[in-house]
Amino acid sequence: MSALRILIADDHEVARKGIRSLLESHPGWEVCGEAKDGREAVECAASLNPDILLLDIGMPNLNGLDAARQILATKPEARILILTIHDSEQVVREVLAAGARGFLLKSDAGRDLMAAVEALQNRRTFFTPKVAQMMLDGYLRPCEEKDSSAQSILTPREREVIQLVAEGRTTKEIATALRLSIKTAETHRTNLMRKLNLHSVADLTLYAVRNGIVQIY
């Protein structure tokens, strides 16, 4: 089995080296590169083809969220973990909207970094515990009240498709998992966007998180 390739982007060299040391202690994980700003992260993502990217939000030249958007525009299969010192609800919303799969406070990195990367490696999401609780208490509940129930809006097949989309699966992978043709899988995704009045994969992922279709760790 090939090694899991990880890219670290942070403008602080000490932070990069500390994260790298932790990650490389895990068997089967390889840090394939480091970037000191968001623009360099985009370039490294294109040239090094990492499986998982750890992006700090507050980087010069291009912030981590804009870097994530640019990377996912050309590499939608990439899994991105955002690292930050900020835990406001607005930041969490922006992280989800950018299409990231995880959110980790730097203050929790020593304890939770390995678990976060393992979650993304297994195509799950990961949110630092404080943020996950904040989302459940103040962010998810209003959507549940307004949207009634995703169970009543979506068919079982549509829930399967949106879960796989939210987990970062490509159209080909969705087709294989559900034993559909690629054309049918693409049609399901297009119909979902139309039905829910959503306009991107990031929007579908946000809907899935809000409605409990994918689990927050």
Sequence and secondary structure as in RCSB ss.txt:
>XXXX:A:sequence
MSALRILIADDHEVARKGIRSLLESHPGWEVCGEAKDGREAVECAASLNPDILLLDIGMPNLNGLDAARQILATK
PEARILILTIHDSEQVVREVLAAGARGFLLKSDAGRDLMAAVEALQNRRTFFTPKVAQMMLDGYLRPCEEKDSSA
QSILTPREREVIQLVAEGRTTKEIATALRLSIKTAETHRTNLMRKLNLHSVADLTLYAVRNGIVQIY
>XXXX:A:secstr
   EEEEEE S HHHHHHHHHHHHTSTTEEEEEEESSHHHHHHHHHHH  SEEEEESS SSS HHHHHHHHHHH 
TT EEEEEES   HHHHHHHHHHT SEEEEGGGHHHHHHHHHHHHHTT  EE HHHHHHHHHHTHHHHHHHH  H
HHHS HHHHHHHHHHHTT  HHHHHHHHT  HHHHHHHHHHHHHHHT  SHHHHHHHHHHTTSS   
